[in-house]
Amino acid sequence: MKSYRVYNILIIIFFILAISAPLVAVNRIPGKISIAENRTLANFPSLKNDNKINTKFNVEFENWLSDNLGFRDEMVKTNTKIQYKLFGKLTKNDTLLGKNNWLYYVTPDILKDYQHLNLPSESQLSQWGNSLEKINNYLGKKNIKFIMMLNLDKKTIYPENYPNTINKVGEFSRTDLLVNYLTNNTNINFFTPYEVLMNAKKSQTVYSPRFDNGHWNNFGAFIGYTELMNRVKTLLPNVNQLSMDDFNVTSYKREMKIYNAISFSEDDYNFDLKKSPSATQTKGILDNFNLVNNNVAYTFENSNKDLPKALIFGDSYFYGFLIPQFAESFSEFTFVHTDNIDKLESIVNYVNPDIVIYENVERMFDHTMNILSNTTESYEDYTEFKNLPIINNPTIWLDYCNNVPLNEQDKIIINGSNKSVNLVGWAIDSKIKENAYNIFLKIGDKYFPGNYGIERQSVAEYFGSSRVLKSGFNFNINADDLRKAGKFSFVIISKDKTYQYESNEYQVVIE
């Protein structure tokens, strides 16, 4: 009986120690990075947020406790090994284990896409097509070439390694319908590299089987580059298209670990230029655009000035693989993330490219189109309004130049080293005290469009009317243009597009 009591006491002590140890060993270091998951752990929440009680404290505390329990990394690794070895599953939420140990990037929407459960409606297809056609027409009027490239998910090129438990419904996918619509119902120079990748995979692996769950490998990327540049060359014959002969191609083995517990390895290829690069990366050119994902914005200048200039809106299928190749192909090369597609007009007018390339992977196309649908850019040229009668007394205010508040409304001060100038302000249709239709910046005999229609709550409050709420504007201008002209003005188009206002001139002072 006594031994039985001792046994029970030992069990209780062991249980208390087992549940207490993780709490005693809880992480108390803010910003600590989990070695297993390679991410920053949640910080301890504050009771107050902006001098108010934090209503999300309970949820944030649970997240903190879950993230920072003692021995968490060890438990994560152990659970990962057990799930994989006993049940053939991975505990990483964004990774699906397929046949032959192929890893696929997965989200609920990607699964629906694979199963053909999220097909677009005709109105959706029409809306997307019209938005892209508007860009195509705008660039065409400026004599700028336009190509759209839709890259494919790993599941589309390698469906044979997807788990058998996930079934498709119907014959056509979301991407099939999109490709068919853009090909047959628009004038856009549009393509996907589907056929060339499917042919290439017969002899080479073109997507990463295990190291990268969501992208092609370096060989597949070069196949995509070649297919795109073939199309560019038909429009701009003097472009510098690289070939396999320009590279030393060597194989190497790479490895990745899930939660530092399970290793996956594969072979890939390095593409190293045989000659020294002729392109040099430049800095500071896009600083004033407030770009989304500006850490993957790139600008290059090539020593060969006879090559055409290119602007690319792309995603990780490009910036993770092909930036050096594109830089060698053009005299000036600018790359920005597709999440900035709503700034296309502003960037085009600043960069003045010979060609614009819009690239998107199929899983992110909806997201990019949603961004484009909310743009405040009009894709219009001043020539459409140049003959309108001019009305005096415009209502306009220039607030900032390169984020510096203006003390005077007759001049701006810029640094001699500035590469771009950002101008922020507001303007209304004075005659009716409402938002105007559009606004242009006049430098010499050139007219530049900007972003008009930005919400300005302070302006609405000042006039006591919501009809001037969307009166804000934003311009990004090449600093050299302003320095050479020494002055500029604004032209405001009335809401009904029947007259225009021209502001007083602003002097450009160089310090």
C-alpha positions as CSV (number, residue, x, y, z in Angstrom):
1,M,0.0,0.0,0.0
2,K,2.8,2.3,0.9
3,S,4.7,1.6,-2.3
4,Y,1.4,2.3,-4.2
5,R,1.2,5.8,-2.6
6,V,4.8,6.5,-3.4
7,Y,4.2,5.5,-7.0
8,N,1.2,7.9,-7.2
9,I,3.2,10.7,-5.7
10,L,6.0,10.2,-8.2
11,I,3.5,10.2,-11.1
12,I,2.0,13.5,-9.8
13,I,5.4,15.0,-9.4
14,F,6.4,13.9,-12.9
15,F,3.2,15.3,-14.3
16,I,3.7,18.6,-12.6
17,L,7.3,18.8,-13.9
18,A,6.2,17.9,-17.4
19,I,3.6,20.7,-17.6
20,S,5.7,23.2,-15.7
21,A,9.1,22.7,-17.6
22,P,7.9,24.4,-20.8
23,L,6.6,27.4,-18.8
24,V,9.7,27.7,-16.7
25,A,11.9,27.6,-19.8
26,V,9.7,30.0,-21.7
27,N,11.6,32.3,-24.1
28,R,11.9,35.8,-22.7
29,I,14.0,37.3,-25.5
30,P,12.0,39.6,-27.7
31,G,12.5,39.1,-31.5
32,K,14.0,35.7,-31.1
33,I,14.2,33.6,-34.3
34,S,13.0,30.0,-34.3
35,I,15.8,27.8,-35.7
36,A,13.4,25.1,-36.7
37,E,10.9,27.4,-38.5
38,N,13.3,30.1,-39.5
39,R,10.9,32.9,-38.4
40,T,10.7,35.5,-35.7
41,L,8.6,34.4,-32.7
42,A,5.7,36.5,-31.5
43,N,6.5,39.2,-29.0
44,F,4.8,39.6,-25.7
45,P,1.7,41.8,-26.3
46,S,1.1,45.2,-24.7
47,L,-1.9,45.9,-22.6
48,K,-2.3,49.2,-24.4
49,N,-2.3,50.1,-28.0
50,D,-2.1,53.8,-29.0
51,N,-3.1,54.7,-25.4
52,K,-6.1,52.5,-25.6
53,I,-6.8,49.1,-24.1
54,N,-5.6,46.4,-26.4
55,T,-8.7,44.5,-27.3
56,K,-6.7,41.8,-29.0
57,F,-4.5,41.1,-25.9
58,N,-6.0,37.6,-25.3
59,V,-5.4,36.5,-28.9
60,E,-1.9,38.0,-29.0
61,F,-1.0,36.4,-25.6
62,E,-2.1,33.0,-26.9
63,N,0.1,33.5,-29.9
64,W,3.0,34.6,-27.8
65,L,2.6,31.6,-25.4
66,S,2.3,29.1,-28.3
67,D,5.4,30.6,-29.9
68,N,7.6,30.9,-26.9
69,L,7.0,27.8,-24.8
70,G,10.2,26.2,-23.6
71,F,11.6,23.3,-25.8
72,R,9.3,24.4,-28.6
73,D,11.8,23.9,-31.4
74,E,12.6,20.4,-30.1
75,M,8.9,19.6,-30.0
76,V,8.3,21.0,-33.5
77,K,11.2,18.9,-34.9
78,T,10.0,15.7,-33.2
79,N,6.5,16.1,-34.4
80,T,7.7,16.8,-37.9
81,K,9.7,13.6,-38.0
82,I,6.9,11.5,-36.5
83,Q,4.2,12.8,-39.0
84,Y,6.5,12.3,-41.9
85,K,7.9,8.8,-41.1
86,L,4.6,7.3,-39.7
87,F,2.0,9.0,-41.8
88,G,3.8,10.4,-44.8
89,K,2.7,14.0,-44.0
90,L,4.4,17.3,-43.5
91,T,3.5,19.7,-40.7
92,K,4.4,22.8,-42.8
93,N,1.1,24.3,-43.7
94,D,2.2,25.8,-47.1
95,T,3.8,22.6,-48.3
96,L,2.1,19.6,-49.8
97,L,4.0,16.3,-50.1
98,G,3.4,14.7,-53.5
99,K,4.6,11.5,-55.2
100,N,8.3,10.8,-55.5
101,N,8.9,13.3,-52.6
102,W,7.9,16.3,-54.8
103,L,7.0,19.3,-52.7
104,Y,4.3,21.7,-53.8
105,Y,3.5,25.2,-52.5
106,V,-0.2,25.0,-51.4
107,T,-2.9,27.3,-50.2
108,P,-6.7,26.8,-50.1
109,D,-7.0,28.8,-53.3
110,I,-4.3,26.8,-55.1
111,L,-6.0,23.6,-54.2
112,K,-9.3,25.0,-55.7
113,D,-7.4,26.0,-58.7
114,Y,-5.9,22.5,-59.2
115,Q,-9.4,21.0,-58.8
116,H,-11.0,23.5,-61.2
117,L,-13.3,24.7,-58.4
118,N,-12.7,28.5,-58.8
119,L,-13.4,29.1,-62.5
120,P,-13.8,32.8,-63.4
121,S,-17.1,34.1,-64.7
122,E,-17.5,35.8,-68.1
123,S,-17.8,39.2,-66.4
124,Q,-14.5,38.5,-64.5
125,L,-12.7,37.6,-67.7
126,S,-14.1,40.6,-69.4
127,Q,-13.1,42.9,-66.6
128,W,-9.5,41.5,-66.6
129,G,-9.3,41.7,-70.3
130,N,-10.5,45.3,-70.4
131,S,-8.1,46.4,-67.7
132,L,-5.1,44.9,-69.6
133,E,-6.4,46.2,-73.0
134,K,-6.5,49.7,-71.5
135,I,-2.8,49.4,-70.6
136,N,-2.0,48.0,-74.0
137,N,-3.8,50.8,-75.8
138,Y,-2.2,53.4,-73.6
139,L,1.3,52.1,-74.3
140,G,0.5,51.7,-78.0
141,K,-0.3,55.4,-78.3
142,K,3.1,56.2,-76.8
143,N,4.7,53.8,-79.3
144,I,5.8,51.5,-76.4
145,K,5.7,47.8,-77.0
146,F,3.8,45.6,-74.5
147,I,4.1,41.9,-73.8
148,M,2.2,39.9,-71.1
149,M,3.7,36.6,-69.9
150,L,1.7,34.3,-67.6
151,N,4.0,31.8,-65.8
152,L,2.8,28.4,-64.6
153,D,2.6,26.9,-61.1
154,K,4.5,23.7,-60.5
155,K,1.2,21.8,-60.3
156,T,0.5,22.8,-63.9
157,I,3.8,21.6,-65.3
158,Y,4.1,18.5,-63.0
159,P,0.6,17.4,-62.2
160,E,1.7,13.8,-62.3
161,N,3.4,14.1,-58.9
162,Y,0.4,15.6,-57.2
163,P,-1.3,13.3,-54.6
164,N,-3.9,11.0,-56.0
165,T,-6.3,12.0,-53.2
166,I,-6.8,15.4,-54.8
167,N,-9.1,15.1,-57.8
168,K,-9.9,17.5,-60.6
169,V,-13.5,18.4,-61.6
170,G,-14.1,19.1,-65.2
171,E,-11.7,19.5,-68.1
172,F,-10.7,23.1,-68.0
173,S,-8.8,25.1,-65.4
174,R,-9.0,28.7,-64.4
175,T,-5.8,29.4,-66.3
176,D,-7.2,27.6,-69.4
177,L,-10.1,29.9,-69.5
178,L,-8.0,33.0,-68.9
179,V,-5.5,32.0,-71.7
180,N,-8.3,31.3,-74.1
181,Y,-10.0,34.7,-73.3
182,L,-6.9,36.9,-73.6
183,T,-5.8,35.1,-76.8
184,N,-9.1,35.3,-78.6
185,N,-10.8,38.4,-77.2
186,T,-8.0,41.0,-76.8
187,N,-5.2,42.5,-78.9
188,I,-2.6,41.9,-76.2
189,N,0.7,40.3,-77.1
190,F,0.1,37.5,-74.6
191,F,1.6,34.1,-74.0
192,T,2.5,31.4,-71.5
193,P,5.7,29.2,-71.7
194,Y,3.6,26.1,-71.2
195,E,4.5,24.3,-74.5
196,V,8.2,25.0,-74.3
197,L,8.4,23.9,-70.6
198,M,6.4,20.7,-71.3
199,N,8.8,19.9,-74.2
200,A,11.9,20.7,-72.2
201,K,10.8,18.5,-69.2
202,K,11.1,15.5,-71.4
203,S,14.9,15.7,-71.2
204,Q,15.5,18.0,-68.1
205,T,13.8,18.8,-64.9
206,V,12.5,22.4,-65.3
207,Y,10.9,23.0,-61.8
208,S,12.5,22.4,-58.4
209,P,11.3,19.1,-57.1
210,R,12.1,19.5,-53.5
211,F,14.3,22.5,-52.6
212,D,11.8,25.2,-53.7
213,N,8.1,24.2,-53.3
214,G,6.8,27.0,-55.6
215,H,9.1,27.8,-58.5
216,W,11.0,26.6,-61.5
217,N,14.7,25.8,-61.2
218,N,17.5,27.7,-63.0
219,F,17.2,25.6,-66.1
220,G,13.4,26.2,-66.3
221,A,13.9,29.9,-65.7
222,F,16.3,30.1,-68.7
223,I,13.8,28.3,-70.8
224,G,11.2,31.0,-69.8
225,Y,13.7,33.8,-70.5
226,T,14.5,32.4,-74.0
227,E,10.8,32.1,-74.9
228,L,10.1,35.7,-73.7
229,M,13.2,37.1,-75.5
230,N,12.2,35.4,-78.7
231,R,9.1,37.5,-78.6
232,V,10.9,40.7,-77.6
233,K,13.3,40.2,-80.5
234,T,10.4,40.2,-83.0
235,L,9.4,43.7,-81.7
236,L,12.9,45.1,-81.0
237,P,15.4,43.3,-83.2
238,N,18.5,45.0,-81.7
239,V,17.9,43.5,-78.2
240,N,20.8,41.5,-76.8
241,Q,19.3,38.0,-76.3
242,L,21.6,35.7,-74.3
243,S,21.9,32.0,-75.2
244,M,23.3,28.9,-73.5
245,D,26.6,29.6,-75.3
246,D,27.0,32.8,-73.2
247,F,27.2,30.8,-69.9
248,N,29.3,28.3,-68.1
249,V,26.6,25.9,-66.9
250,T,27.6,23.6,-64.0
251,S,25.5,21.3,-61.9
252,Y,25.4,21.3,-58.1
253,K,23.5,19.7,-55.3
254,R,21.3,21.7,-53.0
255,E,19.4,20.8,-49.8
256,M,16.6,22.2,-47.8
257,K,15.3,21.1,-44.3
258,I,11.7,21.4,-43.1
259,Y,11.8,22.7,-39.5
260,N,15.4,21.6,-39.4
261,A,14.1,18.0,-39.1
262,I,13.6,16.4,-42.5
263,S,16.1,16.9,-45.4
264,F,15.3,17.1,-49.1
265,S,17.9,17.4,-51.8
266,E,18.1,17.8,-55.5
267,D,20.4,18.7,-58.4
268,D,20.3,22.2,-60.1
269,Y,22.4,24.2,-62.5
270,N,24.4,27.4,-62.1
271,F,24.4,29.8,-65.0
272,D,27.6,31.9,-64.9
273,L,28.3,34.5,-67.6
274,K,31.5,33.7,-69.5
275,K,32.3,37.4,-70.0
276,S,32.2,40.2,-67.5
277,P,28.7,41.7,-67.1
278,S,28.2,44.9,-69.1
279,A,25.3,46.1,-66.9
280,T,25.8,47.9,-63.6
281,Q,23.1,48.2,-60.9
282,T,22.1,51.8,-60.1
283,K,20.6,53.1,-56.9
284,G,18.1,55.7,-55.8
285,I,16.2,56.0,-59.1
286,L,12.9,54.6,-57.7
287,D,13.2,55.9,-54.1
288,N,10.3,58.4,-54.4
289,F,7.7,55.9,-55.7
290,N,6.8,54.4,-52.4
291,L,6.9,51.0,-54.0
292,V,5.4,47.8,-52.5
293,N,8.1,45.2,-52.1
294,N,10.7,47.8,-52.9
295,N,13.4,45.4,-51.7
296,V,13.0,43.6,-55.0
297,A,13.0,46.7,-57.2
298,Y,16.1,46.9,-59.5
299,T,17.5,49.4,-62.0
300,F,20.5,48.7,-64.2
301,E,22.4,50.6,-66.9
302,N,24.3,48.9,-69.6
303,S,27.5,50.1,-71.3
304,N,25.9,49.3,-74.6
305,K,23.6,52.4,-75.1
306,D,22.3,51.2,-78.4
307,L,20.1,48.5,-76.8
308,P,16.4,49.2,-76.1
309,K,15.1,50.2,-72.6
310,A,12.8,47.8,-70.7
311,L,10.5,48.1,-67.8
312,I,9.3,44.8,-66.2
313,F,6.5,44.3,-63.7
314,G,7.2,40.8,-62.4
315,D,7.1,38.5,-59.4
316,S,9.4,35.9,-57.8
317,Y,9.6,33.9,-61.1
318,F,11.7,36.7,-62.4
319,Y,13.4,38.5,-59.5
320,G,14.5,35.2,-58.0
321,F,16.1,34.0,-61.1
322,L,16.5,36.3,-64.2
323,I,17.5,39.8,-63.1
324,P,21.1,39.4,-64.4
325,Q,20.0,38.1,-67.8
326,F,17.6,40.9,-68.3
327,A,20.1,43.5,-67.3
328,E,22.5,42.3,-70.0
329,S,19.7,42.4,-72.6
330,F,18.8,46.1,-72.4
331,S,20.6,49.5,-72.3
332,E,18.4,50.4,-69.2
333,F,16.5,47.8,-67.3
334,T,14.0,48.6,-64.6
335,F,12.2,45.9,-62.6
336,V,9.4,46.4,-60.1
337,H,7.1,43.9,-58.3
338,T,3.7,43.3,-59.9
339,D,2.1,44.6,-56.7
340,N,2.9,48.1,-58.2
341,I,0.9,47.5,-61.3
342,D,-1.4,50.4,-60.1
343,K,1.6,52.8,-60.6
344,L,2.3,51.7,-64.2
345,E,1.5,55.0,-65.8
346,S,3.7,57.0,-63.4
347,I,6.6,54.6,-63.7
348,V,6.3,54.5,-67.5
349,N,6.4,58.2,-67.8
350,Y,9.4,58.4,-65.5
351,V,11.4,55.5,-67.1
352,N,10.3,56.1,-70.7
353,P,11.0,52.5,-71.9
354,D,10.8,51.0,-75.3
355,I,9.0,48.0,-74.0
356,V,6.9,47.1,-71.0
357,I,6.7,43.5,-69.9
358,Y,4.1,42.3,-67.4
359,E,4.8,38.9,-65.9
360,N,2.7,37.1,-63.4
361,V,2.5,33.5,-62.1
362,E,-1.0,32.0,-62.4
363,R,-1.6,31.7,-58.7
364,M,-1.1,35.5,-58.1
365,F,-3.0,36.8,-61.2
366,D,-6.3,37.5,-59.3
367,H,-4.4,39.4,-56.7
368,T,-2.6,41.6,-59.2
369,M,-5.9,42.3,-61.1
370,N,-7.5,43.4,-57.8
371,I,-4.6,45.9,-57.3
372,L,-5.0,47.2,-60.9
373,S,-8.8,47.6,-60.5
374,N,-8.1,50.1,-57.7
375,T,-5.6,52.3,-59.5
376,T,-6.2,56.0,-59.6
377,E,-4.3,56.3,-62.9
378,S,-6.3,57.2,-66.0
379,Y,-3.9,56.1,-68.9
380,E,-4.8,59.3,-70.7
381,D,-2.6,61.8,-72.6
382,Y,-2.9,65.5,-72.4
383,T,-3.4,65.7,-76.2
384,E,-7.0,64.7,-75.6
385,F,-7.6,67.9,-73.7
386,K,-5.2,70.5,-75.2
387,N,-7.9,72.3,-77.1
388,L,-10.2,72.9,-74.1
389,P,-10.8,76.5,-73.1
390,I,-8.7,77.8,-70.2
391,I,-10.5,79.1,-67.1
392,N,-8.7,81.3,-64.6
393,N,-8.4,81.0,-60.8
394,P,-7.5,77.4,-60.3
395,T,-7.7,75.9,-56.8
396,I,-4.5,73.9,-56.2
397,W,-2.1,73.4,-53.3
398,L,1.4,71.8,-53.5
399,D,2.1,70.3,-50.1
400,Y,5.3,68.4,-50.4
401,C,8.4,68.1,-52.5
402,N,10.4,64.9,-51.8
403,N,8.5,64.6,-48.5
404,V,9.5,68.1,-47.4
405,P,6.6,70.5,-46.6
406,L,6.6,73.6,-48.8
407,N,6.7,77.0,-47.2
408,E,6.0,78.9,-50.4
409,Q,3.7,78.2,-53.3
410,D,5.9,79.6,-56.0
411,K,9.0,77.4,-55.9
412,I,10.4,74.0,-55.0
413,I,14.0,73.3,-53.8
414,I,15.7,70.2,-55.0
415,N,19.1,68.7,-54.3
416,G,21.6,68.7,-57.2
417,S,22.0,65.0,-56.7
418,N,18.3,64.1,-56.8
419,K,17.5,61.5,-59.5
420,S,13.7,61.9,-59.1
421,V,11.3,64.4,-57.6
422,N,8.1,63.5,-55.8
423,L,5.4,66.2,-55.7
424,V,2.3,65.8,-53.5
425,G,-0.7,68.1,-53.3
426,W,-4.4,68.5,-54.1
427,A,-6.5,70.3,-56.7
428,I,-10.2,70.7,-57.3
429,D,-12.5,72.0,-60.0
430,S,-12.8,75.5,-58.8
431,K,-16.0,76.4,-60.7
432,I,-18.1,73.7,-59.0
433,K,-16.1,73.0,-55.9
434,E,-15.8,69.3,-56.6
435,N,-13.1,66.8,-57.5
436,A,-11.5,67.6,-60.9
437,Y,-11.3,65.0,-63.7
438,N,-7.5,64.8,-63.9
439,I,-4.3,66.8,-63.5
440,F,-1.1,67.1,-65.6
441,L,2.3,68.5,-64.8
442,K,3.7,70.8,-67.5
443,I,7.4,71.0,-68.0
444,G,8.4,73.1,-71.0
445,D,6.2,71.8,-73.9
446,K,5.8,68.4,-72.3
447,Y,2.8,67.2,-70.2
448,F,3.1,64.4,-67.6
449,P,0.3,62.5,-66.0
450,G,0.3,61.6,-62.3
451,N,-1.9,59.9,-59.8
452,Y,-5.1,61.9,-59.2
453,G,-8.0,60.9,-57.1
454,I,-6.1,60.1,-53.8
455,E,-8.3,60.6,-50.7
456,R,-7.5,63.8,-48.8
457,Q,-9.7,63.9,-45.7
458,S,-8.2,67.3,-44.6
459,V,-9.3,68.9,-47.9
460,A,-12.9,67.5,-47.4
461,E,-12.9,68.9,-43.9
462,Y,-11.6,72.3,-45.0
463,F,-14.3,72.7,-47.7
464,G,-16.9,70.9,-45.6
465,S,-17.8,68.6,-48.5
466,S,-17.2,65.0,-49.4
467,R,-17.2,66.0,-53.1
468,V,-13.6,67.1,-52.8
469,L,-12.4,64.0,-50.8
470,K,-10.6,62.4,-53.8
471,S,-8.7,65.5,-54.8
472,G,-5.1,64.4,-53.9
473,F,-2.4,64.1,-56.5
474,N,1.1,62.6,-56.6
475,F,3.8,63.0,-59.3
476,N,7.2,61.4,-59.7
477,I,9.3,63.2,-62.2
478,N,12.8,62.8,-63.5
479,A,14.9,65.5,-61.7
480,D,16.9,66.3,-64.8
481,D,13.8,67.4,-66.6
482,L,13.0,69.9,-63.9
483,R,16.6,71.1,-63.6
484,K,16.8,71.8,-67.4
485,A,13.5,73.6,-67.5
486,G,13.9,75.5,-64.3
487,K,10.2,75.8,-63.8
488,F,6.9,73.9,-64.2
489,S,3.1,74.4,-63.8
490,F,0.0,72.3,-63.4
491,V,-3.0,71.9,-65.7
492,I,-6.3,70.8,-64.1
493,I,-9.0,69.2,-66.3
494,S,-12.6,70.0,-65.2
495,K,-14.8,67.3,-63.9
496,D,-17.0,67.3,-67.0
497,K,-13.9,67.6,-69.3
498,T,-15.2,70.7,-71.0
499,Y,-12.5,73.2,-69.8
500,Q,-9.1,73.4,-68.1
501,Y,-7.2,75.5,-65.5
502,E,-3.5,76.3,-65.7
503,S,-1.7,77.1,-62.4
504,N,0.9,79.7,-61.8
505,E,4.5,78.7,-62.6
506,Y,6.7,77.2,-59.9
507,Q,10.4,77.9,-60.0
508,V,12.9,75.1,-59.5
509,V,15.7,76.1,-57.1
510,I,18.8,73.9,-57.0
511,E,20.7,73.8,-53.7
